């Protein structure tokens, strides 16, 4: 999770869907990485934000999970997975909006914006809403209005 100085959360719309849903950056852990290193790398790859503009605020206290709907199993992720297990981190973005560059070499987002954290579950695809509620529950004390 990435928040700005006002306590708002970064969300993006994926390039590979026409859905109007928004999501937070996320990704996998490469061999030799720990979860925090992977989180920083993924934030950079998906948002174009340089590491010097990221300040670690908190780490989630447990691994979180979500499953994709049965009708999507075998159709996404080349049929390899049914969901994801995730460790979440909260970072403070210390740069300017002009430091965000979603036009990366392998873009994941077609649009981005800052939102109030409580809006997040309602903007996500239905199968990620409970996950995002859990993420908010963990990091709410650090967010504006928490």
C-alpha positions in Angstrom: 0.0 0.0 0.0 1.3 3.4 -0.9 0.0 6.6 0.8 0.8 10.2 0.1 1.4 13.0 2.6 -2.4 13.5 2.9 -2.9 9.8 3.9 -4.6 9.0 0.6 -3.9 5.6 -1.1 -2.5 5.0 -4.6 -4.7 3.0 -7.0 -4.4 2.1 -10.7 -6.5 0.7 -13.4 -4.9 -2.3 -15.1 -4.0 -2.2 -18.8 -5.2 -5.7 -19.4 -8.9 -5.2 -18.6 -11.7 -2.8 -19.6 -13.2 -3.0 -16.1 -13.5 0.3 -14.3 -12.1 -1.4 -11.2 -9.0 0.0 -9.4 -6.3 -1.8 -7.5 -3.2 -1.3 -5.5 0.2 -2.3 -6.9 1.2 -5.9 -6.1 3.5 -8.6 -7.3 5.5 -11.7 -6.8 8.7 -12.4 -4.9 11.7 -13.2 -7.1 14.3 -15.8 -6.0 16.7 -14.4 -3.5 14.4 -11.5 -2.5 12.6 -11.1 0.8 9.0 -9.8 0.8 10.0 -6.2 1.6 12.6 -6.1 -1.2 9.9 -7.5 -3.6 7.4 -4.9 -2.5 9.8 -2.0 -3.2 10.8 -3.5 -6.6 7.2 -4.1 -7.6 6.2 -0.5 -6.6 9.1 0.7 -8.8 8.1 -1.5 -11.7 4.4 -0.7 -11.6 4.5 3.0 -10.7 7.9 4.2 -11.9 8.6 5.7 -8.5 12.3 5.7 -7.5 13.2 4.0 -4.2 14.3 7.3 -2.6 10.7 8.4 -2.7 9.5 5.4 -0.6 9.6 5.4 3.2 8.5 2.2 4.9 5.9 2.9 7.5 4.6 -0.5 8.6 4.6 -4.2 7.7 1.5 -6.3 7.8 1.3 -8.7 10.8 0.1 -11.7 8.8 -0.1 -13.2 5.3 -3.3 -12.4 3.5 -5.1 -14.4 0.8 -7.6 -14.1 -2.0 -9.0 -16.6 -4.5 -10.2 -15.8 -8.0 -13.8 -16.7 -8.8 -14.3 -20.3 -10.1 -15.3 -19.0 -13.6 -11.8 -17.4 -13.9 -9.7 -20.4 -12.8 -7.8 -21.6 -15.8 -8.4 -18.4 -17.8 -6.1 -16.0 -16.0 -2.4 -16.3 -15.0 -2.0 -18.9 -17.8 -4.1 -21.3 -15.6 -1.3 -21.7 -13.1 -2.9 -20.3 -9.9 -6.3 -20.0 -8.2 -5.5 -17.0 -6.1 -2.7 -15.3 -4.2 -1.0 -15.2 -0.8 0.4 -11.8 0.0 2.4 -9.9 2.6 1.5 -6.2 2.7 3.6 -3.2 3.5 2.7 0.4 3.9 4.9 3.0 2.3 4.8 6.8 2.4 5.4 8.4 -0.9 7.8 11.3 -0.3 8.0 12.6 -3.9 5.7 14.7 -6.1 2.9 13.4 -8.4 5.3 14.1 -11.3 7.5 11.4 -9.9 4.9 8.8 -10.7 5.5 7.2 -14.1 3.1 4.4 -15.0 4.4 4.4 -18.6 7.0 1.9 -17.6 8.7 -0.6 -20.0 6.1 -3.2 -19.1 3.1 -1.1 -18.0 0.5 -2.6 -15.6 -1.7 0.5 -15.2 -3.5 2.7 -17.7 -4.5 5.3 -15.2 -3.8 6.1 -11.6 -5.0 8.4 -8.8 -5.0 9.0 -5.0 -8.1 8.0 -3.1 -9.3 8.1 0.5 -8.5 4.7 1.9 -12.1 3.9 2.8 -13.1 4.1 -0.9 -10.7 1.3 -1.8 -12.9 -1.8 -1.3 -15.8 -0.3 -3.3 -13.6 0.4 -6.2 -11.9 -3.0 -6.4 -13.0 -6.1 -8.3 -15.4 -8.1 -6.1 -13.0 -10.9 -5.3 -10.4 -8.5 -3.9 -12.8 -6.5 -1.6 -12.4 -8.7 1.5 -8.6 -8.7 1.0 -8.6 -4.9 0.8 -10.8 -4.7 3.9 -8.2 -6.8 5.7 -5.3 -4.5 4.4 -7.2 -1.5 5.6 -7.8 -3.1 9.0 -4.0 -3.6 9.4 -2.9 -0.1 8.2 -5.9 2.1 9.2 -4.0 3.5 12.3 -1.4 5.0 10.0 -3.8 6.5 7.4 -5.6 9.8 7.5 -8.7 9.6 9.6 -7.5 6.3 11.1 
